Amino acid sequence: MSNEQADASIWPLAAHGGHVIFSVDARREAHWRADMRHIITLYLLLLGAWTLWSGLSWPWGDHFEPLLAVMGMLSSGLVIFIARRMEIIDSEGAPLQLTTFRTLAYIPWLAWEIVKANIDVARRILGPRMLINPNMIVVPASQSSEIGRVVYANSITLTPGTVSVTVDETTIAVHALTQEAAEVVEAGEMDGRVTHLEGSR
């Protein structure tokens, strides 16, 4: 390896033909920073769940227990450490986009869709004529990551009247209780919202 090649692998940035090229070290640093953001995000989510399930009004209130708070911090860190060592979580399993403000916009929209679908399904089942028309459809999944497609498939299943049957890299097979429910999924609004939530759009 020449001295120039050695220097190029050491410096974080190198110029080539008027373009800036990231060296191996720069890419590693960027990957490390992204990895740390995912770890911190998971840690805060686990700690928040621990706090809620423990009934703590942390860090203030009458029910605050320092011992439980410390145990929550240690337990959350230990869970992440073990999971990382076992390689069962990574950046794909916890994309930062799914834990940011986009989620705050998606969850209320999904909740409202669930409420509307509940009312429609209940009306059809309790009605005297049972106005249902079960059918299978295949809809495109425009998400770029596996976790994005999982969120989309689960959102379909959470909405009464539709169930995700199979998921692959580009499509989802859905069982719909009615033709109207199938048309709602085929319209693609949920697909677009999940893709936006994922950060692909």
Helices and strands as residue ranges (DSSP letters): H 3-10, E 13-16, E 19-22, H 24-54, H 66-85, G 96-99, H 101-126, E 135-140, H 146-158, E 162-167, E 171-176, H 179-186, H 189-198
